[in-house]
């Protein structure tokens, strides 16, 4: 299979690694917007799909190549669906503090349900875009595990007894919200 490149519109090393692993079997190698020194556009949309489109289109047009971007986040029932599209800002770089706030809210409300949502957008330099949505339902739990990134240590997906951070990358990449959205991307790339 011919090696093809795809630009991943992210500066997040964890996301780049995850997408690189998902794309490799399709014959794509991944390069990040961070590696190319591309700026990150402001995420001003009110939906995951809108933010993914903003990022993918900016990267595709800046580098004149096919680009892929995602926007994802944790939606917690006890926070009325928050932090949602504001997940990264909610943590503000201090995930342990964000974990404590989320666990405190879930405990106070007696409501532990949560879901991860991912929107993945493919964008071409001519402005064409296609967006795909994936979701993984589960529950909030005490922080556990050292794998993954972001909110992975406090999310236990339905059908499992351990957090995303404890599952390991291979298992997480089979069942995650991002993997579910990516399964739809596979058909488009083929």
Helices and strands as residue ranges (DSSP letters): E 4-8, H 13-24, E 28-32, H 48-63, E 67-76, G 77-79, E 82-83, G 84-86, H 87-91, H 95-109, E 113-123, E 129-140, G 150-154, E 155-157, H 164-167, H 169-175, H 177-189
